[in-house]
Structures are given as C-alpha cells and as structure tokens.
Amino acid sequence: MAGDRFERHKQPWTPDEIQKLHTLAKKGMALKAIAKALTRSEESVKVRAKQDGLSIAKLR
C-alpha cells in the first residue's frame, strides 16, 4: 500500500485548490472524495475546511 500514500507533504494550498475545495464541499461531497480530487490527505482537507468554516458531508 506504500504506492497509495501521498508524496506531497505540507504543501501550501493554492487559490485554485481552495476554490475547488469550497465548490466540492458545497456540493456535499464526502471527505474521502474531496481528498482524492485534490490529491491531498483527508486530514489536510479537514483542517483546511475547518479554517475556512466549511462543513464537509459525513458518510453514513
């Protein structure tokens, strides 16, 4: 599973990525799907969404 890990560590968020995060979160996409779309870890996406005051849909 080592090939499944993200190679980008502590990369700053680009305005483009932030916009995409906002768009996907507003569409109600799940955290895992957003993380995959942005090629970022779920934790990274969660932290950024919290900073921006976004709520991410929880999978049920």
RAURHU-V579880 format. One record per run of one state. SS is the DSSP state (A for helix, B for strand, O for the rest). FROM is the first residue (numbers start at 1). TO is the last residue. If there is no record, write none. Layout:
SS&FROM&TO + SS&FROM&TO
This chain:
O&1&1 + A&2&4 + O&5&14 + A&15&26 + O&27&29 + B&30&30 + A&31&38 + O&39&41 + A&42&51 + O&52&56 + B&57&57 + O&58&60
